[in-house]
Amino acid sequence: MNVNIQTVHFDADDKLVEYVTRKIEKLNTFHDSILKVDLYLKLDNVVHTIKDKVVEIRVHVPKHDFFAKDSTKSFEESFDNAMESIVSQIKRKKEKAAA
């Protein structure tokens, strides 16, 4: 599985990169043929100087892509929400394929 992490408008610290990498590795337990994971971490200027932390996750598997996006005040929370969505998408797809 190839993991591509991109940051937009800032440099991620090592703790954040380690956190998301560790969680992404667990995706293999839900789908065994993941080809690539693209993860985008962005700072979004909304109102005045308040910046929302936006996380986009795109998971590539043969013949299908899963995508989730979330934004909150912290990258960890945004990432966890988007990751939850990806996992439920993968589970739904597997259930449909099994049926």
N, C-alpha and C positions, 0 to 999 in steps of 0.2 A: 504494500500500500504506500503510495506516494503522497506525502503531506506537504502542501504549499501554504505557508502563512505569509500574508501581506498586511503591512500596516500602512494606513493612509493618514497623512498630516501629523504623524508623531512616530517616535521610536518606542517599541514595546520593551519593557524591562524583562530580565531573564525569568523572574518568578511567574509573570503572566504567560510567557511562551511555554514554560515548563508545565504550567497548569493546563493550558489548552491541549498541549501535545499529549499529556498523560490521559486526558479524557477522550481524545480522538482515538487513541490506541484501542480503547474499549469498544469502538464501533465494530471491530472484527467479531465480537461475540454475537452481534445481531445479523451480520451479513458476511459471508466468507469470501465473496468475490469483489470486494471494493478495490477499484483500480486507483482512484485518486481522490483526495479531499482538498478542496480549495477553501481557505479560511481568510476572510477579510475583516480586519479590525479597523474601524474608522472613528474619527472624532467628527461629530456633526454639530455645526453651529446653528442653534435654533433661535432662541431669543436672547438678545444682549450677549452676555459672556458665558451663559450656561451652556455647557457642552454635553450632549448626549453621547454615550458610548454605543456605537452600532456594531453588531456582529453579523456577518453573513457566512453561512456554511453551505457549500455545494459538494455533494457526495456523488461521485461518478461510479456507477456499476454498469456491467454490460447491458445495453439496450434501455437504460433508464438513468435519470439524474434526480437526486433529491435536493431540495433547496429550502433553507429556512433563514429568516432574518429577524432580529430583535434589537430593540434599543432601550436601555435603561441608564441609570446614573453610574453603573459600574460595569466594567468589561466582564467580570466573572458572572454576574447575574444575567447579563445579556447573552453570554455564551451558554450558560446553563439552560436558559429558556429556549434558545435556538436548537441546542443539542437535544433537548426533550422532544421538540417538534420533529427533528430528523429521525430519532429513534422510533417515534410513533408512526411516521411515514413508512419507514422500512418494515415495521411489523405489519402494518396494513397491507403493504404490497405483497409480503410473504404469505399472509392469510388468503389474499385473493388468488395468488398463484397456486396455493395448496388446494383451494376449493374447486 
